[in-house]
Amino acid sequence: MAAAEGAALPQDLVFVDLETTGGNAAHHRITEVGIVRVVGGELVEEWSSLVNPECRIPSYIEAFTGITNAMVEGAPRFREIADQVMAQLAGGVFVAHNARFDYSFLRSEFHRLGRRFSARVLCTVKLSRRLYPQHHRHNLDAVMERHGLVCSARHRALGDARVLWDLWGSLRRELSAEVLAGAVNGLFAASSLPAHLPADLADELPDGPGVYRFFGADDALLYVGKSVSLRTRVLGHFAAQYSDSKEQKLARQVRRVDWVETCGELGALLLEARLIKEQNPLHNRRLKTAPTLFTFRMADDPAQAGGARIDIEDVDALQRGELPRCFGLFRTRREASKTLTDIGRARELCLKVLGLESGPGSCFAYQLGKCRGACVGKEPPVFHAARLLQAVAALKLKAWPFPGRIALREAGGMGACDLHVLEDWTYLGTARSEDEVRGLREAPSPPRFDPDVYRILARHFAGKGDLDWIDLRSPAGRP
């Protein structure tokens, strides 16, 4: 029985670790490769090499890995060791910690040479999470501590690859073959895709944040979405366990997927909102542009000294500076009117003073004893105005908290950074270089107030302490 169970485990494994110049496979390069080959539970070979990345290694990466520019200066370029690397990996299950990082870097290096590389991938981070869900931390240091593993060359490729081989041995000792095989094969199954999509899509999808698009027949845009893990979210759309008929219908229609990586969730949210409005995908219902928007605007009522009333206004007709005097955002005038009526009735405000009733004499609610009499002079206008402000306070639109146009930094992994250019609750674009910032510095502001961008930014600002931003009002502001 044990032998049969053990046969369900993959028998040809290559434990892989890379060191790189940064965190994005599209822009950064490999500086070291370490591979440990294991067949049938026996160590077959260890292999490693420094790699000349053909670019500078940032100083913070040098400090982190200990691999310096001087060390790789005389090392072979990846194209010079590509055949060796391919031979070391051929036929084995690709095992790495945060495997998509290492796998995407190797695929990118081979792609630059016009070569394809594909393998079954087993991520030991995901394996640890599946086997030990009671633990919150699954980075390599935490896993080593939990399993009593040691490494004499941490953050060097071969040293970390050896640790993964030691981890596999520890798992086989601690767990039954049935439990371990179930977890491993469950991870393999989670990466499966329907036959009408490219077989290598799962290999290409990155693990980081970004925005993805689904295209159907004739390249019609079906759906735009965002996630902090593109690979997890995209593959989740095609998971067999989905019971949602709308999700299944969408999955059957998809013929092509593309994506844009971002440094963080804010960039993904802003880009998703822009693409949905600009490209009008068939299956997106949220965030599509409404014909117009309405808000409550507080205005002094000259007919009542010290009084105040609320007018329902078209947002597009307001000046940007008037927004801090406004409350709520509504898709239709009717929705705004109903909301204000509901608030008035709940707080015993006078609907006539609010402009929601007309005609002579008292309002209808006063006749029912549900208005405090502002309409007949019983409640002083200033008191009614104070209660009105208190009633709508939670809906108040926020003032733009910066002096003008800014570039807001959002940091990503391995030193990457997005610069989101913003002004008066509008999103002008994202830059990753000084030249791109200069291009957005003079860009015209969108003519229309975007409520979705407002909500995205307001939530983001509320959840942050000190924001890292650059004043772009003058050329002196530099990223």
N, C-alpha and C positions, 0 to 999 in steps of 0.2 A: 504494500500500500504506500509506504513512504517513498519508494522509488518512483511509483507512478505519479505521485504528487510532485516530487522533485522535478520530473520531466516537464512539468508545466512551466517551470522557471526558464527564462532564457539562458542558454548555455554558453553563448559566445558574446562576451561583454568587452567593451573598450571604455575604460574610465578616463575621462578627458578633462583637462583644465587648461585654460589659456590666460595669459596676461596681455593686456592691451593698452593702447594710448588713451582710451576713453570709453564711454558707455554706449556709443551709437555705431552699429556695424556699417552703416552707410557712410560715415564720415571718419571713423577711427580705424586703427590697424592693429594687428597682432604683434606682440613683442616676444612672446615665448609660448611654446607648445609642450605639453606634457601628456603622455599617453601610457596607460597600463593595460595590457591585453590579457584577458583571463578566459580560458576555455575549459568547460567542464569543471569549474571550481579550482582550476590550477593556473598559477601565474605562468604565462607564456613568454611575455617580453615587456620590458620597460623602455621607453624611448622619449627623449626630450631634445629640444633645440631652442636657443635664442633665435630671434628673427629680427632682421633689420626692417623697421616699419616704413622706411623711406620718408619719414617725417620726424619732427621733434617730439620727444616724450615730455609732456608737461611736468613741471617740477613737483606738483603735488602727487602725480602718479609715480614719479621716481621715488619719492619719500614713502609711498604706500607699499610698493612692490620691492623696492631695492634694486630694480633694474634701471640703470642709467643710460643716458645717450652714449656715453663712452663704451659701455658694455656691448651695445648692439651695433656699433659703428662697423665692426668687422664681421658681423654675423651674416649668414645667408639671407637673401630676400626670400619671401614666401614662394615665389615662382621657382626658386632653386631647390626647394625641399618639397614642393607640391606632390611629386610622385611618391616620395617616402611617406608623407602624411596620408595620402590616399590609400597606400598599401597597408598602413597600420590600422586604418579605420574600416577597411573593406569587409563587409559581411557581418560586422558585429553590431550589437545594440549600443547606441551612443549614450553613455551614462555620464551625467555631469550635475553639479549642484547649481541650480538656476540654469538648467540645461539650454534653454532657448538663447541665452546670452552667448554661450560658447558655440552652439550650433549655428546661430545666425552669422557669427563672425567667420567661421570656417566656410560656410556657404558663400558669403560675400567675397572672401579671398579667392575661392575657386571660380566664382562668377567673373571676377576681374580677368581671369585667365581664359575665359570662354569655356569653362568646364562645369559640369553639374555634379553635385554631391547630394545624396539623400540617404537617410538611415532612419531606422526606428529609434525614437528618442525616449529615454527614461530620465526624468528629473528627480533627483534625490530630495530636493526641497518638497516637491509635491508628494513623493513617497512617504517622507517623514510626517507630513501633515495628515496623510490618510491613515497611517499606522498609529500615530500618537496624537490624536486630536485634542487630548487634554492639555497639551503643551502649546504655548502661544508663540514661542520663538523657534524658528527652524533654520536660522542662518548656520553656516558651517561651524562657527565657534560654539554655538549652543548645542548643535548635534554632537560635536566632539566631546564636549563636557558631559552630555547626557549618557553617552555610550563609553566613556572612559578611553577615548582615542587621543593619541598624541601625534604631533607633526614637527619634525625638526626643521622644516623649510616652509613655514606658513607664508602664503601669498607668493609662492613660486610654483610654477606650473606642475612639475613632477611631484613635488611635495604634497600639493593638494590633491592630485590625482591618486596618489598612494593612500591618502586618507579615505577617499571614496571607496577604494577597494577594501580597506579595513572596515569601513562602515557596512559594506555588503556582507562581509564575513560575520560581523556582529549581528546583523539582522537575521542571518541564517541560523546563528546559534540561539538567539533569543526567541525566535518565532517558528511556528510550524511551517513546513513547506507549503501547506495548503493556504494559510493566512497570507504569507508573503506573495505567493503566486497570484492569489486573488487580488491583492492590492496592485501588483505590477500590471496584470492583464486588465484591471479596471482602468488604469491610467492609459494603457494602449487604446482601449475601446473609446475613451473620452475624446481621443484625437481623430476619430473616424469622420469621414465626410461622405455625402451622397455622391453617386456615380456621375451626376451631371456637372460636378465641379472639378477643377483641375486637381489631380492627385497630390501635387506638391504644395497646395495652398496652406495646409497646416504647417508645413515646414517654413513657409515664408512669413507667416504672421508673427509680428513682434509681441512681446509680453508687456510692453510699456503702454502709457496712455496715448490716446489719439482719437481720431474720427475715421469711421469706415463708411463705405458706400456699397450698396447692393445694386447690381444691374441685371435686368432680365433679357428677354428676347428682343432682338434689334437694338440692344444696348440701352433700353429704356431705364431710366433711374427709378428704382423701386423704393429705396429706403436709405436714410442717412442716420447714423447713430454714433454714440461716443462711449468710451469706456476708459477706466484707469488700467485695464488689461485688454488690449485689442484681441489678442489670441483667445483668451478665455471667453470674451463676450461673443466674438464672431462664431467660434465653434459651438457656443451655447445655443445659437439660433438653430443649429442642425442636430442637436442632441435628440436621440430617439425618445427620451422620456418626456419630451414636451407634449402636453395634452391640449394646449391652446390651439384651436383650429386655425385662428388667424396666423399664429406663428408658423404652423405647418404649411399653410397656403403660401406664405412668403418664402419659406425655405424651398418649396418645390419650384418656385419661379426663378430663383437666383441662378444666373449663369456666369457672372463675373463679380469679383470683389476687389476694390482697391481701398487704400487707406493713407492717412497722413499722420505721422507720429508727432506728438507734442511733448513738451517737457513736463507738463503737469495737467491736472484736471481742469484748471481755469482755462487754459488754452484750448482744451478739447471742447469745453462748454461753449466758448465764444465762437469757435470755428463751426461747430455743429449748428448753432443758431444762424450763423451767416449762410451756410450752404443750404439749409432747409428753405430759407426765404428766397435765396437767389435761384435755386434749382428746382424747387417745388416737387420733391419726390412723391410718388403715387401713394405710398403707404404711411407717410408721416402726417399726423393730424395736429400734433403739438407744434407750436412755433411758426405756423404758416401766417403770413402777413394778413392782418385784418384790414378791411377797407379804411377804417379810421378807428381812433380810440377816444374814450371820454374819461373825464376826471371831475371830481368836485373841486371847485376853486372858491376859496373863502374871499368874500368881498364885503366891504363896508356898505351897509344899506343907508343911503342918505335920508330915507324916510323915517328912520328910527335912530335918534341920537344915541350913540354908544352901542347900537345894535350891530348885528352881523347876520349875513345870510350866506347860503352856499348856492353857487350857480353851477350847473352841469355844462362843461365846456368841451369842445373838440380840442384834443391835445395838440394837434397840428397847428391850431390857430393861436397857441400861446407862445410867448417868448420864453427862451430857456430860463431866464431869470425868474419867471413866474412859477416854475415847477415847485419850489419849496413852499408855496402857498396852496399847493394842491394836495388832494387826498384820494388815494385809490386809483386804479386803472381798470377800465371796463371796456369790453368789446363792443357794446352797443349803448345808445342813450337809454334805452328801456331798462337794460341791466343796471345802469347807474341810478336811474330813477327809482327802481324797485329797492335797491340797496339802501338808498337814502330814506325811502319811505319806511322800510323795516327798522332802520336805526331810530328814526323819529318816533315811531310807535312804541318801540321798546324802551326809549328813554323819556317818554311823555313830552316830547318836543312838539312845537306847533307846526303842522304841515303847511299852514297858510303862510307863516313867516318864512318857512323854508322854500316857498315858491311852488309847492306841490299841490296846493288847492287855491281856487280863486272864488270870487263872489263876495258879497257884503256880509258883515257880521262876523261872528265867531266861527272857528273851524269846527268840523264835525266831531273831532275827538273831544273838544272842550264840552260839547253838549252831552257827551257820554262820561264826562269826568276823567278823561284820560289825557288831557292837556292842561298845563298849569296856568294857562290864560295869557300868554304873551300876545295873542291875537286881539284881546280886549283890554289890554293895559293892566291886567292883574299881576302878571309877572314882569318885573322890570326888564327891558331889552338887554341890559348888560348881563343880567343873570342868565337869561336864555342863551345869550351868545357864549357865555362861559361853559354852560352845560353842553352846547353844541360842539365846541372845541374839544371838550373832554370826550364826547361820544365818538368823534371821528379821529381822535389822536393816533390810534393804532394804524390808521390808513395813511398817515402823512408821508408824502414823498420826501426823500432825503435830499439835502443840498449837496452839490458836488463838493467833496472834501478836499480838493486840491486847487491850487491857484489858477490852473488852466490845463493845457494839454500836457500829458505826461507819458513816459514809458515805464510801465510796471514790470519789474523783473520777476520771472518765475523760474526758479532753479529746477533742473532735472538731475538725473544721475550722472556721475562721473564728470562733473563740472559743466555740463551743458546748461544753456540758459536761453529762455525766450523773453523777448521784450514786447509786451502788449502795449500798443499805442492807443490811448484813451483820452476822451475829452467830453465833459458834460454828459456822462452816462452813455456815450457812444463809443463804439469799437471801430477803429480805423484800420487795424491790421496788426500782424505780428512780425517782428524783425529778429534776425539772429546775427546781424552784423551792423557796424556803424553806417555803412552805405545804405542799408535797408532802413535804418532809423532816419537817416537824412531824407530819404524818399517819402517817409510817412510824416515827417515833421511839418511839411507844407501841404499835405493832402487836405482837400476840403472835407469839412464835417458832413456826415450824412444829413440830408435835409429833414429826415423824419425821426422823431423820438421812437426808440425801440424798447418796448416794455420788457421784452425777454432779456435783452442785454442789461437793462436797469436791474432786473431781479437777480441776474447772475452776479453782477458786480456788487450790489448791495449785500447779498449773502456772503460773498467772499470778504468784503471789507469788514463786515460785522464779526466774522470769525477769526480775524487776524489782529495781532497787536501792532508792532512796527512793520510797515510796508516798505519794501525796497523800491523806490521810484526815482525817476529823473525828470526834472523840470525841462520841458521842451519849448518853453515860450521864447527862448532866445538861442542863438547858435552856441552859446557857452555851455548849454546842457549837453553833455556827452555821455554815452553809455560806458 
